Amino acid sequence: MQVNIPVIKGEGSNHRSRLVLHFPPTLVEQPIVCQLVKKYDLDFIILRADVELNKKGLMVLELQGREGPLREGIVFLQESGILVQSLSQDVSRLDDRCTHCGACITICPSEALYLDRGDRKVYFDQEHCIACELCIKGCPVRAMEIRF
């Protein structure tokens, strides 16, 4: 099943999309990411990976390239049998729990969590999140949630 994945416009003709890929056991040993580079001229940054032979795998990555090939590459992943999700679907903040203490800000390496000096509240920018899970460990009220 193909799902529409958001693609964000970058500088010039460059676009990007942060994805969570769920590999079935039959595809764990396949060079899927290499095919994205060769067939669609895409660049990638692996943000996180948990892959074991003969078992399912999980990879969080950012794909970058021209919009058309980027969208085609995402369709290729889906048609290959990989469950593809937008990273923003898997990382969220439970606003009703957040006390705006700021503990998460100091440990967030990507600055996805930040303090607005005007209203003194903590905000979460999913576009910058790399799913490192440090905020989950550091949040005293467990306001951050990751669902892989």
C-alpha positions in Angstrom: 0.0 0.0 0.0 1.4 3.4 -1.0 1.2 6.2 1.5 1.8 9.9 0.6 5.0 10.9 2.3 5.8 14.6 2.7 8.6 16.1 0.7 10.1 19.4 1.9 11.6 21.9 -0.5 15.2 22.8 0.3 17.7 25.1 -1.4 17.6 25.3 -5.1 16.2 22.2 -6.7 17.1 20.1 -3.6 14.2 18.5 -1.7 14.3 16.1 1.3 12.2 13.7 3.2 12.8 12.0 6.6 11.6 8.5 6.6 11.2 5.5 8.9 11.7 2.2 6.9 10.4 -1.1 8.3 12.2 -3.9 6.4 10.7 -7.4 6.3 13.1 -10.3 6.9 13.2 -11.1 3.2 14.7 -7.6 2.4 17.1 -7.1 5.2 20.0 -8.4 3.1 19.1 -6.5 0.0 21.0 -3.3 -1.2 17.9 -1.1 -1.2 19.6 2.1 -0.2 22.3 1.6 -2.8 19.6 1.3 -5.5 18.1 4.6 -4.4 21.5 6.2 -5.0 22.1 4.5 -8.4 18.5 4.6 -9.9 17.3 7.9 -8.5 20.4 9.9 -7.9 19.5 10.5 -4.3 21.7 11.3 -1.3 21.0 9.8 2.1 21.8 10.3 5.7 21.2 7.3 8.0 20.0 8.8 11.3 19.4 5.4 13.0 19.4 1.7 12.0 18.6 -1.5 13.8 19.0 -4.4 11.3 19.6 -8.0 12.0 20.1 -10.8 9.4 17.0 -13.0 8.9 14.9 -10.6 11.1 13.0 -7.5 10.4 14.9 -4.2 10.3 14.3 -0.6 11.0 16.1 2.4 9.5 15.5 6.1 10.0 17.0 8.2 7.2 16.8 11.4 5.3 16.7 11.2 1.5 17.7 14.3 -0.5 17.5 15.0 -4.2 15.4 16.6 -6.9 11.7 16.3 -6.2 10.7 14.0 -9.0 13.3 11.3 -8.4 12.8 11.7 -4.6 9.1 10.9 -5.0 9.9 8.0 -7.4 12.4 6.6 -4.9 9.8 6.6 -2.1 7.4 4.8 -4.4 10.2 2.3 -5.2 10.7 1.6 -1.5 7.0 1.1 -1.0 6.7 -1.2 -4.0 9.7 -3.2 -2.8 7.7 -4.3 0.2 9.1 -1.9 2.7 6.7 -0.1 5.1 7.6 3.6 4.7 6.4 6.2 7.1 7.2 9.8 7.6 9.4 10.4 10.6 6.9 13.0 11.8 4.3 10.3 12.1 6.5 8.4 14.7 7.9 11.2 16.9 5.5 13.4 18.8 5.2 15.5 21.9 2.2 15.1 24.3 1.5 18.8 24.8 -0.9 18.1 27.7 2.0 16.5 29.7 4.7 19.1 28.9 5.5 21.4 31.8 8.0 23.5 29.7 10.8 22.8 32.2 13.4 22.9 29.4 15.2 19.7 30.4 14.9 18.3 26.9 16.4 21.4 25.2 19.9 20.9 26.6 20.1 17.3 25.4 18.5 17.6 21.9 21.4 17.4 19.5 19.4 18.6 16.5 17.7 21.5 18.2 14.3 20.1 17.4 13.2 21.1 20.9 13.7 24.7 21.7 12.6 27.5 24.0 10.7 30.5 22.7 12.2 33.4 24.8 9.0 35.4 24.3 6.5 33.1 25.9 9.0 30.9 27.7 7.5 27.7 26.3 9.2 24.7 24.8 8.4 23.9 21.2 9.0 20.8 19.1 10.0 21.1 15.4 9.5 17.7 13.8 11.5 18.8 10.8 14.7 18.9 12.8 14.1 15.7 14.8 16.5 12.8 14.2 14.8 10.3 16.4 17.8 9.8 18.7 15.4 9.3 21.7 17.5 11.4 24.1 14.5 13.6 24.8 12.5 10.5 26.0 15.2 9.6 28.5 15.6 13.2 29.7 12.0 14.3 30.0 10.9 14.0 33.6 7.1 14.0 32.7 7.5 11.7 29.7 6.0 14.2 27.3 7.9 12.9 24.3 6.9 9.7 22.5 8.4 7.6 19.7 6.4 4.9 18.0 8.6 2.7 15.8 
